[in-house]
Amino acid sequence: MNVAEAWNGPLGAHWAAHPDRYDAMLGGFDAALFEAAGIRAGERVVDIGCGSGHTARTAALRAPGVEVSGVDLSEPLLDAARALTDADRFPRVTYRLADAQTCAFEPGAYDLALSRGGVMFFADPVAAFTNIAGALRPGGRLVFLCPRPAPVEGEESRTLRTLSALLGREHPGGNPVAEAMASLSEPDRVRAVLGASGFADITVRGVDARTWWGKDAADAVAFHLSRTHGLTVSEATEAAMEEVFRPYESPHGVLLRAGVWVVTAHRP
């Protein structure tokens, strides 16, 4: 199964069925993304890998008259995005089923290309970012988030490693989505790919935030298990998994510290 098949299969269906959960999980990074984006009144924005539309809708509210086009290759997620986007409240937000690597964008149509974790999955990153650069006007901006390598003993990586051991599985291997997630995790590679794609003034800045996994340990376990289609476990394993999440319970839910890169660049 390739990346497109995964996002149009059980993985995409799960994200589409739980948009609020995933948006809450990633929401701690929104402030850094939109601060870097600096969206101004009347700008045209393309949201790359828009998923269920949270970033597109948020972008549209950042300044008056902002027009946003969300692009994604997942039909389930775009169905969710359209269902969640009220046409009266968001008249300038539209969605398009396409792979941004090959999408026939109107040349120079956008002021900003934005993405919250949607740019790691390209088969050919240089071709993809070259295509995105062509969609920007001269001086147009690129701003995206991508995963930062997690410390071995960091909260999120340690927790996921322990959960995998309890489930009798190693960290995912041979999974095209899991492998692609790390494709832009090294700053030197990010700079090389973007430079080869025609971008300039490339910056890569680390940001930490708390990711929200559930209202309590039991809720976090139920959600984690639901992410693998058809997976069931014994009561003993489920109880042990709850204990893994227990130290991270707070009045605001189960929170695990994680990190991303905030990447900015512009088309000369």
C-alpha positions as CSV (number, residue, x, y, z in Angstrom):
1,M,0.0,0.0,0.0
2,N,1.4,3.4,-1.0
3,V,0.8,6.7,0.7
4,A,-2.2,7.7,-1.5
5,E,-3.8,4.4,-0.9
6,A,-3.3,4.7,2.9
7,W,-4.9,8.2,3.0
8,N,-7.8,6.9,0.9
9,G,-8.1,3.7,3.0
10,P,-8.5,3.0,6.7
11,L,-6.0,5.7,7.8
12,G,-7.8,8.5,6.0
13,A,-11.2,7.1,7.1
14,H,-10.0,7.2,10.7
15,W,-8.8,10.8,10.5
16,A,-12.0,11.8,8.7
17,A,-14.1,10.1,11.5
18,H,-12.2,11.9,14.3
19,P,-11.3,15.4,13.0
20,D,-11.8,17.0,16.5
21,R,-9.4,14.5,18.1
22,Y,-6.7,15.0,15.6
23,D,-7.1,18.8,15.6
24,A,-6.9,18.8,19.4
25,M,-3.8,16.6,19.2
26,L,-2.0,19.0,16.9
27,G,-3.6,22.3,18.1
28,G,-0.7,23.2,20.4
29,F,1.3,24.0,17.3
30,D,-1.2,26.3,15.6
31,A,0.0,29.5,17.2
32,A,3.5,29.0,15.9
33,L,2.3,28.1,12.4
34,F,0.0,31.2,12.0
35,E,2.5,33.5,13.7
36,A,5.1,32.5,11.1
37,A,2.5,32.7,8.3
38,G,1.6,36.4,9.0
39,I,-1.6,36.2,6.9
40,R,-2.7,39.6,5.7
41,A,-6.0,41.0,4.5
42,G,-7.1,39.9,1.0
43,E,-4.3,37.3,0.5
44,R,-4.8,34.1,-1.4
45,V,-3.7,31.0,0.5
46,V,-3.2,27.4,-0.6
47,D,-3.3,24.8,2.2
48,I,-1.2,21.8,1.2
49,G,-2.5,18.5,2.6
50,C,-5.5,20.3,4.2
51,G,-7.1,17.2,5.7
52,S,-10.4,17.9,7.3
53,G,-10.0,21.7,6.8
54,H,-9.0,23.0,10.2
55,T,-6.0,24.9,8.9
56,A,-7.9,26.3,5.9
57,R,-10.8,27.5,8.1
58,T,-8.4,29.0,10.6
59,A,-6.4,30.8,7.9
60,A,-9.6,32.3,6.5
61,L,-10.4,33.9,9.8
62,R,-6.9,35.4,10.3
63,A,-7.6,38.6,8.2
64,P,-10.5,40.1,6.2
65,G,-11.0,38.9,2.7
66,V,-8.6,35.9,2.8
67,E,-9.3,33.3,0.2
68,V,-8.1,29.7,0.9
69,S,-7.9,26.7,-1.4
70,G,-7.4,23.4,0.4
71,V,-5.7,20.6,-1.5
72,D,-5.5,17.0,-0.4
73,L,-5.3,13.6,-2.0
74,S,-7.6,11.9,0.5
75,E,-11.3,11.7,-0.6
76,P,-12.5,10.8,3.0
77,L,-10.7,13.8,4.5
78,L,-12.0,16.2,1.8
79,D,-15.5,14.9,2.4
80,A,-15.1,15.7,6.1
81,A,-13.6,19.1,5.2
82,R,-16.6,20.1,3.1
83,A,-19.1,18.8,5.7
84,L,-17.3,20.9,8.4
85,T,-17.0,24.1,6.4
86,D,-20.1,26.2,6.6
87,A,-20.5,28.0,3.3
88,D,-22.1,31.0,4.9
89,R,-19.3,31.5,7.4
90,F,-16.5,30.5,5.0
91,P,-17.5,31.6,1.5
92,R,-13.9,32.0,0.4
93,V,-12.8,28.5,1.4
94,T,-12.8,25.8,-1.2
95,Y,-11.3,22.3,-1.5
96,R,-9.7,20.4,-4.3
97,L,-8.9,16.7,-4.6
98,A,-5.3,16.6,-6.0
99,D,-1.7,15.7,-5.2
100,A,0.2,18.9,-4.7
101,Q,3.2,17.4,-6.5
102,T,1.4,17.2,-9.8
103,C,-1.6,19.5,-9.3
104,A,-2.1,22.0,-12.2
105,F,-2.0,25.1,-10.0
106,E,-2.6,28.5,-11.7
107,P,0.9,30.0,-12.0
108,G,1.6,32.7,-9.5
109,A,-1.9,32.5,-8.1
110,Y,-1.1,32.5,-4.4
111,D,0.5,34.8,-1.8
112,L,1.1,31.9,0.7
113,A,1.4,28.2,0.7
114,L,0.6,26.8,4.1
115,S,0.7,23.3,5.6
116,R,0.3,21.8,9.1
117,G,2.1,18.5,8.6
118,G,1.0,17.8,5.1
119,V,4.2,18.1,3.1
120,M,6.2,15.0,4.1
121,F,4.4,12.5,1.9
122,F,5.5,13.5,-1.6
123,A,7.0,10.8,-3.8
124,D,9.5,13.4,-5.2
125,P,9.8,16.3,-2.8
126,V,11.8,18.5,-5.1
127,A,9.2,18.1,-7.9
128,A,6.5,18.8,-5.4
129,F,8.0,22.0,-3.9
130,T,9.0,23.2,-7.4
131,N,5.3,22.9,-8.3
132,I,4.2,24.7,-5.2
133,A,6.8,27.4,-5.8
134,G,5.3,27.9,-9.3
135,A,1.9,28.4,-7.7
136,L,3.2,31.4,-5.7
137,R,3.6,34.9,-6.9
138,P,7.2,36.3,-6.8
139,G,7.8,37.1,-3.2
140,G,5.2,34.6,-2.1
141,R,5.7,32.7,1.1
142,L,5.9,29.1,2.1
143,V,5.2,28.1,5.8
144,F,4.8,24.6,7.1
145,L,5.2,22.3,10.1
146,C,6.9,18.9,9.9
147,P,8.0,16.5,12.7
148,R,11.2,17.0,14.5
149,P,13.2,13.9,15.5
150,A,11.9,12.9,19.0
151,P,14.5,12.3,21.8
152,V,14.6,8.6,22.6
153,E,13.5,9.4,26.1
154,G,11.1,12.2,25.2
155,E,7.6,11.9,26.5
156,E,5.9,11.0,23.3
157,S,8.5,8.6,21.9
158,R,8.9,6.8,25.2
159,T,5.1,6.5,25.6
160,L,4.6,5.2,22.1
161,R,7.5,2.7,22.4
162,T,6.1,1.3,25.6
163,L,2.6,1.0,24.1
164,S,4.0,-0.8,21.1
165,A,5.8,-3.3,23.4
166,L,2.6,-3.9,25.3
167,L,0.8,-4.6,22.1
168,G,3.6,-7.0,21.0
169,R,4.7,-4.8,18.1
170,E,7.9,-3.0,17.4
171,H,7.8,0.6,16.1
172,P,6.1,0.6,12.7
173,G,8.4,-0.6,9.9
174,G,7.7,-0.9,6.3
175,N,4.8,1.5,6.7
176,P,4.9,4.1,3.9
177,V,3.1,6.7,6.0
178,A,5.3,6.2,9.0
179,E,8.4,6.3,6.9
180,A,7.3,9.4,5.0
181,M,6.5,11.3,8.3
182,A,10.3,11.5,8.9
183,S,11.2,12.5,5.4
184,L,11.8,16.1,6.3
185,S,13.0,15.7,9.9
186,E,16.5,16.8,9.3
187,P,17.0,20.6,8.8
188,D,19.8,20.2,6.3
189,R,17.6,18.0,4.1
190,V,14.8,20.6,4.3
191,R,17.1,23.4,3.2
192,A,18.5,21.3,0.4
193,V,15.1,20.2,-0.9
194,L,13.6,23.8,-0.8
195,G,16.8,25.3,-2.3
196,A,16.7,22.9,-5.2
197,S,13.0,23.8,-5.6
198,G,13.6,27.5,-6.1
199,F,13.0,28.8,-2.6
200,A,15.1,31.3,-0.8
201,D,15.6,32.7,2.7
202,I,14.9,29.3,4.2
203,T,14.5,29.1,8.0
204,V,14.0,26.0,10.2
205,R,13.0,26.6,13.8
206,G,12.2,24.1,16.5
207,V,9.0,24.5,18.5
208,D,7.7,22.3,21.4
209,A,4.1,21.9,22.5
210,R,1.9,19.5,24.4
211,T,-0.1,17.1,22.2
212,W,-3.6,16.1,23.5
213,W,-4.3,12.4,23.6
214,G,-7.6,12.2,25.4
215,K,-9.6,13.5,28.4
216,D,-8.0,10.8,30.7
217,A,-5.8,7.7,30.4
218,A,-8.7,5.4,29.6
219,D,-9.9,7.7,26.8
220,A,-6.4,8.0,25.4
221,V,-6.0,4.2,25.3
222,A,-9.4,3.8,23.5
223,F,-8.4,6.3,20.9
224,H,-4.9,4.8,20.4
225,L,-6.4,1.3,19.9
226,S,-9.0,2.7,17.5
227,R,-6.2,3.9,15.2
228,T,-5.4,0.2,14.2
229,H,-8.4,-1.2,12.3
230,G,-9.8,-4.4,14.0
231,L,-7.3,-4.4,16.9
232,T,-8.6,-5.8,20.2
233,V,-6.6,-6.4,23.4
234,S,-7.2,-8.1,26.7
235,E,-8.4,-6.2,29.8
236,A,-5.0,-6.7,31.4
237,T,-3.2,-5.1,28.4
238,E,-5.7,-2.3,28.3
239,A,-5.1,-1.6,32.0
240,A,-1.4,-1.7,31.5
241,M,-1.7,0.8,28.7
242,E,-3.7,3.1,30.8
243,E,-0.9,3.2,33.4
244,V,1.5,4.3,30.6
245,F,-0.7,7.4,30.0
246,R,-1.4,8.0,33.7
247,P,1.6,10.2,34.5
248,Y,0.5,12.6,31.8
249,E,-3.0,13.1,33.0
250,S,-3.8,16.7,33.8
251,P,-6.9,18.9,34.4
252,H,-6.7,19.6,30.6
253,G,-6.4,15.9,29.6
254,V,-3.5,13.6,28.7
255,L,-0.7,15.8,27.4
256,L,2.6,14.6,25.9
257,R,5.4,17.0,25.0
258,A,6.4,16.8,21.3
259,G,8.3,18.9,18.9
260,V,8.1,20.1,15.3
261,W,10.0,22.3,12.8
262,V,8.4,25.5,11.7
263,V,9.8,26.1,8.2
264,T,9.6,29.3,6.3
265,A,10.8,30.3,2.8
266,H,9.8,32.5,0.0
267,R,9.8,32.5,-3.8
268,P,12.3,35.1,-5.1
